[in-house]
Amino acid sequence: MRINILHNTYQQAGGEDSVVASEEVLLRQHGHEVHLHRVSNDSIQGVWRKITTGLKTHYSSWGRREAMRMVAKNRPDVVHVHNFFPLLTPSIYDAFQEANVPVVQTLHNYRTICAGALLMRAGKPCEDCIQGTPYQAVLHACYRDSRVGSLAVARMVDHHRRRKTWATKVGRFIALTEFSKQKFVAAGFPPEKISVKPNFVEEKSFEASADLKRESALFVGRLGIEKGIETLLRAWKQLDIPLRIVGDGPLMKKVKGQAPERVTALGRKEPKQVKEEMALAAFLIMPSESFETFGLTIVEAFQCGLPVIASRLGAMEEIVEDGVTGLHFTPGDAEDLARKVRWASEHPEDMRRMGGNARRTYEEKYSSEINFRKLMAIYDEAIEDNVQKKNIQKAVFNFM
């Protein structure tokens, strides 16, 4: 099968980029012809370039031409779009529709229904724009605390909601959890077009030294308000358990300045180093306070046999089974988090049992081979739907 992958990368690499790279490798390993077309936000330099990009966020003729050129060159059986924002824009779907190429879109975040992409405002979950006007984002400056930027993105959301782009120009959507699927359905996406396929973590052998003991708690992620960092710090003021924090972000200064001595901020680490930290930890903390579409870090922990203490919210609640693969706590509640961490520390045998369950869950749901089979089934569905659509159009034309 010839597969074209489209991806607009941000200036800072993130989880979406990792998923794109992993899926490209996976498809190639199974003998498919894959062409990756990638554009980067690094090209958005200077005031004028930023202004023109904002004005074209809802529709870019350049993006449409890029898509047409790619299709003409590679003649794909299916196109898989991971991210079109902000350079490619949804204009690419007009090109694919004109060329009669089936399209699959992964819904990595909520950008198509929320200007801020997180369904979050003022550090708390927000669903105002799911059914209401997306221009509410302008009032609250939901996109990067900018009303001008929020206007540009809200215009994109509104434009393609009115044009019914998502209902008519994408063959299949991939939601990463059932939770996120339901949010998109509530926003008007056709449920029959949304398949749930989680991200995966490639199996790589990692042997920890026999003398290493799993004693500390671990946080891995971006140090931003949406990740529950402030709740994490408040909880640890009540605890005497070691906590190691891997990651960087806008709250790094606060972490270094306000964290008690038993908290160690390690900064950004390479994937191999993250695995080493997971081998040292007794459990992972996932205190996010936003509607995560997925939690790849949770799956990485599961792969390492590491149980997770997670917010009872969104995808985290769906992935982590309370009392089986980890524990839940009330999002934003530092005292509840502290209670769960204290219990976990006092019940190491129970946590080891949960860690074993976590590893089995990884093998059953999140391995590369299981993911490949699901991905190919979605591609086949998109292709079959496109064939049926062509046949209907042909029959109507012949009848006329």
Buried (B, 14 or more C-beta within 10 A) or exposed (E): BEBBBBBBBBEEEBBBBBBBBBBBEBBEEBEBEBBBBBBEBEEBEEEEEBEBBBEBBBBBEBBBEBBBEBBEEBEBBBBBBBBBBBBBBBBBBBBBBEBEBBBBBBBBBBBBBBBBBBBBBEBEBBBBBBEEEBBBBBEBBBBEEBBEBBBBBBBBBBBBBEBEBBEEBBBBBBBBBEBBBEBBBEBEBBEEBBBBBBBBBEEEEEEBEEEEEBEBBBBBBBBBBBBBBBBBBBBBEBBEBBBBBBBBBEBBEBBEEBBEEBBEBBEEBEEEEBBBBBBBBBBBBBBBBBBBBBBBBBBBBBBBBBBBBBBBBBBBBBBBBBEEBBBBBBBBBBEBBBBBBBEBBEEBEBBBBBBEBBBEBBEEBBBBEBBBEBBBEBBBBBBEBBEEBEEEEEEEEEEE
